[in-house]
Amino acid sequence: MISAEVELTVEFYEVDMLGIVWHGHYCKYIESARCAMLEKIGYGYMAMKDSGYVWPIVDLQLRYVRPARFGQRIVAAAELVEYEYRMKIKYQVRDAETGTVLAKGHTVQAAVDAASGEMLYASPAVFLEKLGIKPDVP
């Protein structure tokens, strides 16, 4: 499978008055890791659009383990764990220095034909090819 990591620094505008990251910003952190992972295989969001498919998130799960704080360097990691019928990606947000897990979770994205708006029940051939998998053709 494929994976990617991005290092980020918690900015002032991401924290509350106690200096702790607001929970919604973790979605932005994992989005950065997901984009880096998809770009690795040449299937970033513009390539998806150009291929005729969009991949909306249909499920998001995040578990907050420890708070991230203002000025902290963090690493957001993404790993593709399912690809045949959907795109399931696992995430971890860790302290860059110690490796301590701050949050973990996953997203599920389903392929949708951009022209018709219909959800596919299997990953399109173009995505499988980006992964280096030869699609089964009857």
Z-matrix of the N, CA and C atoms (Angstrom, degrees):
N
C 1 1.456
C 2 1.533 1 109.51
N 3 1.301 2 114.79 1 174.22
C 4 1.460 3 119.99 2 -179.32
C 5 1.523 4 109.35 3 -108.84
N 6 1.326 5 114.49 4 155.21
C 7 1.460 6 120.19 5 177.53
C 8 1.523 7 108.48 6 -152.74
N 9 1.319 8 114.80 7 164.60
C 10 1.464 9 120.58 8 177.28
C 11 1.522 10 108.41 9 -158.11
N 12 1.323 11 114.82 10 156.59
C 13 1.461 12 122.13 11 176.37
C 14 1.514 13 108.98 12 -132.71
N 15 1.321 14 115.49 13 146.90
C 16 1.459 15 121.28 14 172.71
C 17 1.521 16 107.91 15 -130.51
N 18 1.323 17 115.71 16 141.67
C 19 1.463 18 120.17 17 176.24
C 20 1.521 19 108.43 18 -101.18
N 21 1.310 20 115.61 19 134.95
C 22 1.464 21 122.71 20 -178.09
C 23 1.524 22 108.97 21 -133.91
N 24 1.325 23 115.35 22 160.51
C 25 1.461 24 120.99 23 172.34
C 26 1.515 25 108.00 24 -117.37
N 27 1.318 26 116.60 25 131.03
C 28 1.462 27 120.91 26 179.74
C 29 1.524 28 108.80 27 -65.71
N 30 1.316 29 115.08 28 122.53
C 31 1.467 30 122.11 29 -177.50
C 32 1.532 31 111.18 30 -90.70
N 33 1.318 32 115.66 31 160.16
C 34 1.460 33 121.78 32 -179.11
C 35 1.521 34 112.02 33 -58.46
N 36 1.330 35 117.00 34 -41.27
C 37 1.469 36 120.87 35 -177.06
C 38 1.538 37 112.92 36 -72.44
N 39 1.326 38 118.23 37 -3.01
C 40 1.465 39 121.48 38 179.22
C 41 1.530 40 112.84 39 -97.46
N 42 1.313 41 117.46 40 -3.42
C 43 1.464 42 120.10 41 -173.72
C 44 1.526 43 112.02 42 -114.47
N 45 1.324 44 114.62 43 160.03
C 46 1.458 45 120.42 44 176.13
C 47 1.525 46 109.53 45 -89.41
N 48 1.321 47 116.89 46 -171.47
C 49 1.470 48 120.06 47 -175.41
C 50 1.531 49 113.10 48 -67.80
N 51 1.328 50 117.54 49 -13.09
C 52 1.461 51 121.38 50 176.34
C 53 1.532 52 112.12 51 -93.13
N 54 1.348 53 116.08 52 0.04
C 55 1.461 54 120.48 53 -179.77
C 56 1.510 55 113.93 54 81.42
N 57 1.335 56 117.22 55 15.11
C 58 1.462 57 122.85 56 -178.56
C 59 1.535 58 108.98 57 -103.29
N 60 1.327 59 116.09 58 138.35
C 61 1.464 60 120.94 59 -179.26
C 62 1.526 61 110.20 60 -61.29
N 63 1.332 62 115.43 61 131.21
C 64 1.464 63 121.75 62 173.57
C 65 1.520 64 107.47 63 -66.04
N 66 1.327 65 117.35 64 137.78
C 67 1.466 66 122.06 65 -171.12
C 68 1.533 67 113.99 66 -57.29
N 69 1.310 68 118.78 67 -32.47
C 70 1.461 69 121.38 68 -178.25
C 71 1.519 70 113.94 69 -65.39
N 72 1.315 71 117.60 70 -22.77
C 73 1.468 72 119.89 71 -179.26
C 74 1.529 73 112.65 72 -70.61
N 75 1.324 74 116.97 73 -19.81
C 76 1.461 75 118.84 74 177.46
C 77 1.531 76 110.88 75 -62.51
N 78 1.321 77 117.08 76 -30.71
C 79 1.477 78 120.13 77 176.34
C 80 1.525 79 110.00 78 -61.33
N 81 1.315 80 116.40 79 -39.01
C 82 1.460 81 120.61 80 177.75
C 83 1.536 82 110.46 81 -66.21
N 84 1.307 83 116.99 82 -39.73
C 85 1.460 84 120.51 83 -179.44
C 86 1.534 85 110.58 84 -63.87
N 87 1.329 86 116.77 85 -46.68
C 88 1.463 87 118.01 86 -178.72
C 89 1.528 88 111.26 87 -71.36
N 90 1.328 89 116.98 88 -29.16
C 91 1.474 90 120.24 89 174.96
C 92 1.526 91 110.16 90 -61.54
N 93 1.321 92 117.54 91 -40.93
C 94 1.466 93 121.35 92 177.86
C 95 1.524 94 110.54 93 -60.93
N 96 1.325 95 117.01 94 -42.16
C 97 1.466 96 120.78 95 179.43
C 98 1.525 97 110.71 96 -68.33
N 99 1.342 98 116.72 97 -41.23
C 100 1.475 99 120.62 98 178.97
C 101 1.525 100 110.58 99 -61.84
N 102 1.332 101 117.12 100 -44.89
C 103 1.468 102 120.71 101 179.18
C 104 1.523 103 111.17 102 -60.96
N 105 1.327 104 117.39 103 -43.11
C 106 1.470 105 121.03 104 178.47
C 107 1.522 106 110.67 105 -61.80
N 108 1.335 107 116.46 106 -40.07
C 109 1.458 108 120.62 107 179.97
C 110 1.525 109 111.14 108 -65.89
N 111 1.326 110 117.39 109 -46.47
C 112 1.463 111 120.68 110 -178.82
C 113 1.534 112 111.80 111 -67.80
N 114 1.323 113 117.19 112 -35.27
C 115 1.468 114 120.18 113 176.98
C 116 1.525 115 111.00 114 -63.91
N 117 1.326 116 116.91 115 -30.46
C 118 1.468 117 121.45 116 178.92
C 119 1.519 118 112.11 117 -57.32
N 120 1.335 119 116.81 118 -33.11
C 121 1.470 120 120.43 119 -178.37
C 122 1.528 121 111.98 120 -103.65
N 123 1.316 122 116.03 121 6.57
C 124 1.456 123 119.47 122 178.53
C 125 1.516 124 113.58 123 75.28
N 126 1.347 125 116.20 124 28.80
C 127 1.458 126 119.70 125 -179.16
C 128 1.529 127 110.66 126 -130.87
N 129 1.340 128 115.00 127 47.73
C 130 1.462 129 120.82 128 174.32
C 131 1.515 130 110.13 129 -69.25
N 132 1.310 131 116.80 130 -178.96
C 133 1.462 132 120.66 131 -172.84
C 134 1.528 133 113.87 132 -61.34
N 135 1.309 134 119.13 133 -36.34
C 136 1.468 135 120.00 134 178.11
C 137 1.528 136 110.56 135 -69.72
N 138 1.339 137 116.94 136 -38.19
C 139 1.467 138 119.91 137 176.72
C 140 1.527 139 110.60 138 -65.84
N 141 1.328 140 117.01 139 -37.25
C 142 1.470 141 120.17 140 175.98
C 143 1.523 142 109.74 141 -59.40
N 144 1.314 143 115.06 142 -51.11
C 145 1.467 144 120.58 143 -178.69
C 146 1.527 145 110.31 144 -58.39
N 147 1.332 146 116.15 145 -45.54
C 148 1.464 147 120.82 146 -179.76
C 149 1.530 148 112.15 147 -63.84
N 150 1.355 149 116.84 148 -26.58
C 151 1.471 150 119.99 149 -179.49
C 152 1.526 151 112.18 150 -81.89
N 153 1.342 152 116.46 151 -7.79
C 154 1.459 153 119.58 152 178.27
C 155 1.515 154 114.74 153 93.99
N 156 1.334 155 116.34 154 9.36
C 157 1.463 156 120.49 155 -179.88
C 158 1.515 157 110.43 156 -127.76
N 159 1.314 158 114.94 157 147.33
C 160 1.460 159 121.48 158 169.92
C 161 1.523 160 106.43 159 -120.36
N 162 1.311 161 116.34 160 155.71
C 163 1.463 162 121.40 161 -174.58
C 164 1.526 163 109.82 162 -129.84
N 165 1.334 164 118.68 163 76.20
C 166 1.462 165 118.96 164 179.46
C 167 1.531 166 111.20 165 -67.72
N 168 1.322 167 114.66 166 149.44
C 169 1.463 168 120.19 167 174.36
C 170 1.523 169 107.61 168 -75.87
N 171 1.335 170 115.61 169 125.23
C 172 1.465 171 120.73 170 179.46
C 173 1.531 172 111.62 171 -107.34
N 174 1.324 173 116.89 172 -11.34
C 175 1.464 174 120.89 173 177.28
C 176 1.523 175 108.44 174 -153.60
N 177 1.323 176 115.38 175 136.94
C 178 1.465 177 122.07 176 177.89
C 179 1.519 178 107.41 177 -137.46
N 180 1.323 179 115.77 178 125.74
C 181 1.462 180 121.52 179 176.65
C 182 1.522 181 107.81 180 -127.42
N 183 1.313 182 116.31 181 127.98
C 184 1.472 183 121.09 182 175.35
C 185 1.524 184 109.07 183 -133.62
N 186 1.301 185 115.58 184 137.15
C 187 1.452 186 121.78 185 174.80
C 188 1.525 187 107.25 186 -119.53
N 189 1.312 188 115.07 187 124.30
C 190 1.458 189 121.03 188 -178.82
C 191 1.518 190 108.32 189 -93.03
N 192 1.330 191 116.23 190 120.15
C 193 1.462 192 121.77 191 -174.61
C 194 1.520 193 110.78 192 -98.88
N 195 1.322 194 116.55 193 -48.95
C 196 1.468 195 122.87 194 178.74
C 197 1.519 196 107.82 195 -143.36
N 198 1.316 197 117.76 196 151.13
C 199 1.466 198 118.92 197 -178.51
C 200 1.527 199 112.85 198 -76.37
N 201 1.323 200 115.30 199 142.92
C 202 1.465 201 121.03 200 168.35
C 203 1.523 202 106.32 201 -90.05
N 204 1.314 203 116.77 202 150.61
C 205 1.462 204 121.15 203 -173.67
C 206 1.523 205 111.83 204 -128.75
N 207 1.305 206 114.79 205 160.26
C 208 1.463 207 121.89 206 -179.76
C 209 1.527 208 111.04 207 -50.60
N 210 1.338 209 116.07 208 131.12
C 211 1.459 210 122.51 209 177.43
C 212 1.519 211 115.11 210 83.34
N 213 1.308 212 117.76 211 -8.62
C 214 1.462 213 121.54 212 -178.25
C 215 1.531 214 110.16 213 -71.44
N 216 1.322 215 116.06 214 137.44
C 217 1.460 216 121.10 215 172.64
C 218 1.521 217 107.70 216 -86.64
N 219 1.325 218 115.44 217 128.39
C 220 1.456 219 120.56 218 -178.44
C 221 1.526 220 109.96 219 -127.55
N 222 1.317 221 115.51 220 159.40
C 223 1.456 222 122.48 221 175.34
C 224 1.521 223 107.07 222 -120.80
N 225 1.323 224 116.23 223 127.44
C 226 1.462 225 122.08 224 173.57
C 227 1.521 226 106.91 225 -105.93
N 228 1.329 227 116.51 226 126.21
C 229 1.462 228 121.90 227 -177.35
C 230 1.521 229 109.82 228 -119.95
N 231 1.326 230 115.86 229 141.26
C 232 1.467 231 122.47 230 178.24
C 233 1.523 232 108.39 231 -128.64
N 234 1.336 233 115.66 232 140.45
C 235 1.461 234 120.83 233 177.82
C 236 1.524 235 109.01 234 -140.84
N 237 1.331 236 115.63 235 125.03
C 238 1.459 237 121.03 236 176.13
C 239 1.525 238 108.47 237 -72.25
N 240 1.344 239 117.06 238 124.32
C 241 1.467 240 120.23 239 -178.28
C 242 1.529 241 113.27 240 -118.13
N 243 1.345 242 118.00 241 -16.52
C 244 1.464 243 122.13 242 174.23
C 245 1.524 244 108.01 243 -141.21
N 246 1.336 245 116.02 244 143.77
C 247 1.465 246 118.64 245 -177.22
C 248 1.530 247 113.90 246 -144.43
N 249 1.327 248 118.92 247 -14.93
C 250 1.465 249 120.23 248 -171.17
C 251 1.522 250 113.70 249 -69.78
N 252 1.318 251 117.72 250 -44.27
C 253 1.464 252 121.67 251 -175.95
C 254 1.518 253 112.70 252 -115.69
N 255 1.308 254 115.01 253 -15.04
C 256 1.456 255 122.51 254 -177.88
C 257 1.517 256 107.18 255 -162.15
N 258 1.309 257 116.11 256 172.00
C 259 1.453 258 120.82 257 176.70
C 260 1.530 259 106.88 258 -108.83
N 261 1.334 260 116.21 259 107.73
C 262 1.463 261 120.40 260 176.57
C 263 1.518 262 107.60 261 -108.76
N 264 1.326 263 114.81 262 126.43
C 265 1.458 264 121.09 263 -176.57
C 266 1.519 265 108.80 264 -124.00
N 267 1.338 266 116.24 265 128.76
C 268 1.465 267 121.95 266 175.32
C 269 1.525 268 108.76 267 -93.49
N 270 1.324 269 115.45 268 148.06
C 271 1.462 270 121.41 269 -178.43
C 272 1.517 271 111.65 270 -132.19
N 273 1.326 272 113.66 271 153.32
C 274 1.458 273 122.24 272 166.62
C 275 1.513 274 107.41 273 -139.93
N 276 1.306 275 115.54 274 139.75
C 277 1.465 276 122.02 275 169.17
C 278 1.515 277 104.99 276 -114.60
N 279 1.341 278 115.75 277 122.60
C 280 1.467 279 121.53 278 -175.01
C 281 1.518 280 111.15 279 -126.86
N 282 1.309 281 115.54 280 158.36
C 283 1.459 282 120.94 281 170.04
C 284 1.527 283 106.77 282 -69.35
N 285 1.332 284 117.03 283 130.60
C 286 1.470 285 121.16 284 -175.88
C 287 1.521 286 112.25 285 -66.40
N 288 1.308 287 116.69 286 -30.71
C 289 1.464 288 120.29 287 -175.62
C 290 1.525 289 112.39 288 -84.21
N 291 1.328 290 116.99 289 -46.01
C 292 1.464 291 120.93 290 -173.37
C 293 1.527 292 114.01 291 -100.61
N 294 1.327 293 117.49 292 -19.99
C 295 1.454 294 120.85 293 -175.89
C 296 1.523 295 113.24 294 81.46
N 297 1.323 296 117.27 295 2.79
C 298 1.466 297 121.32 296 179.37
C 299 1.524 298 110.20 297 -60.93
N 300 1.325 299 116.83 298 129.87
C 301 1.462 300 121.42 299 -179.90
C 302 1.527 301 109.61 300 -73.13
N 303 1.332 302 114.88 301 128.21
C 304 1.458 303 121.72 302 178.98
C 305 1.521 304 111.29 303 -102.39
N 306 1.329 305 116.31 304 -34.80
C 307 1.465 306 121.81 305 179.43
C 308 1.524 307 107.92 306 -157.00
N 309 1.337 308 114.85 307 155.29
C 310 1.461 309 119.95 308 176.78
C 311 1.514 310 107.98 309 -151.53
N 312 1.330 311 115.12 310 158.23
C 313 1.451 312 118.38 311 -179.27
C 314 1.512 313 111.70 312 173.31
N 315 1.345 314 114.67 313 -160.93
C 316 1.457 315 120.06 314 178.28
C 317 1.522 316 109.87 315 -156.19
N 318 1.326 317 114.06 316 161.78
C 319 1.461 318 121.48 317 169.80
C 320 1.516 319 107.81 318 -126.33
N 321 1.333 320 114.75 319 155.20
C 322 1.456 321 122.22 320 171.89
C 323 1.517 322 106.22 321 -124.24
N 324 1.328 323 115.61 322 129.42
C 325 1.456 324 121.90 323 177.56
C 326 1.525 325 108.06 324 -122.71
N 327 1.322 326 115.71 325 138.76
C 328 1.460 327 121.66 326 179.56
C 329 1.519 328 109.14 327 -112.39
N 330 1.317 329 116.28 328 141.03
C 331 1.461 330 120.95 329 178.39
C 332 1.524 331 109.45 330 -75.20
N 333 1.318 332 115.37 331 134.09
C 334 1.461 333 122.38 332 177.88
C 335 1.517 334 107.91 333 -128.05
N 336 1.325 335 116.33 334 130.93
C 337 1.458 336 121.06 335 175.90
C 338 1.534 337 107.62 336 -66.17
N 339 1.325 338 116.84 337 119.19
C 340 1.466 339 120.92 338 -175.05
C 341 1.525 340 112.30 339 -63.44
N 342 1.306 341 117.75 340 -34.03
C 343 1.468 342 120.82 341 -177.20
C 344 1.523 343 112.23 342 -74.29
N 345 1.319 344 117.07 343 -44.55
C 346 1.471 345 120.33 344 -174.84
C 347 1.521 346 113.34 345 -95.64
N 348 1.340 347 116.83 346 -21.52
C 349 1.462 348 120.25 347 -176.14
C 350 1.518 349 113.37 348 79.41
N 351 1.331 350 117.30 349 7.88
C 352 1.457 351 120.87 350 -178.16
C 353 1.527 352 111.15 351 -88.56
N 354 1.349 353 114.42 352 137.14
C 355 1.457 354 120.58 353 177.75
C 356 1.521 355 109.39 354 -75.92
N 357 1.328 356 115.83 355 139.26
C 358 1.459 357 121.23 356 176.99
C 359 1.525 358 108.72 357 -91.03
N 360 1.310 359 116.47 358 149.91
C 361 1.457 360 120.59 359 178.75
C 362 1.519 361 112.23 360 -101.53
N 363 1.323 362 116.08 361 8.90
C 364 1.458 363 123.25 362 173.14
C 365 1.524 364 107.01 363 -150.25
N 366 1.298 365 116.62 364 153.25
C 367 1.463 366 120.08 365 179.53
C 368 1.518 367 109.79 366 -66.57
N 369 1.330 368 118.05 367 138.90
C 370 1.461 369 120.69 368 179.94
C 371 1.531 370 111.64 369 -66.74
N 372 1.317 371 114.94 370 153.02
C 373 1.469 372 121.46 371 -177.53
C 374 1.526 373 112.08 372 -55.68
N 375 1.328 374 117.82 373 -37.49
C 376 1.464 375 120.30 374 -177.62
C 377 1.532 376 111.19 375 -61.05
N 378 1.322 377 118.14 376 -37.81
C 379 1.464 378 121.50 377 178.04
C 380 1.523 379 110.63 378 -68.53
N 381 1.323 380 116.84 379 -45.48
C 382 1.465 381 120.37 380 179.24
C 383 1.525 382 110.87 381 -60.56
N 384 1.325 383 116.74 382 -40.54
C 385 1.462 384 120.76 383 178.50
C 386 1.528 385 111.21 384 -62.77
N 387 1.325 386 117.24 385 -37.78
C 388 1.478 387 120.61 386 177.47
C 389 1.516 388 110.62 387 -62.97
N 390 1.331 389 116.03 388 -29.88
C 391 1.463 390 121.20 389 178.29
C 392 1.532 391 112.58 390 -82.98
N 393 1.341 392 115.60 391 -4.35
C 394 1.455 393 119.51 392 -178.75
C 395 1.510 394 113.11 393 81.90
N 396 1.347 395 115.96 394 21.80
C 397 1.464 396 121.49 395 -178.93
C 398 1.519 397 107.91 396 -109.23
N 399 1.325 398 115.45 397 129.14
C 400 1.458 399 119.38 398 177.93
C 401 1.526 400 107.85 399 -80.15
N 402 1.355 401 116.53 400 118.57
C 403 1.468 402 118.46 401 -179.18
C 404 1.519 403 111.94 402 -65.95
N 405 1.343 404 116.03 403 145.95
C 406 1.458 405 121.08 404 174.65
C 407 1.517 406 108.98 405 -72.38
N 408 1.315 407 115.51 406 123.74
C 409 1.471 408 120.39 407 178.53
C 410 1.521 409 107.03 408 -117.53
N 411 1.332 410 117.52 409 120.92
C 412 1.481 411 119.56 410 -178.36
C 413 1.506 412 112.36 411 -66.13
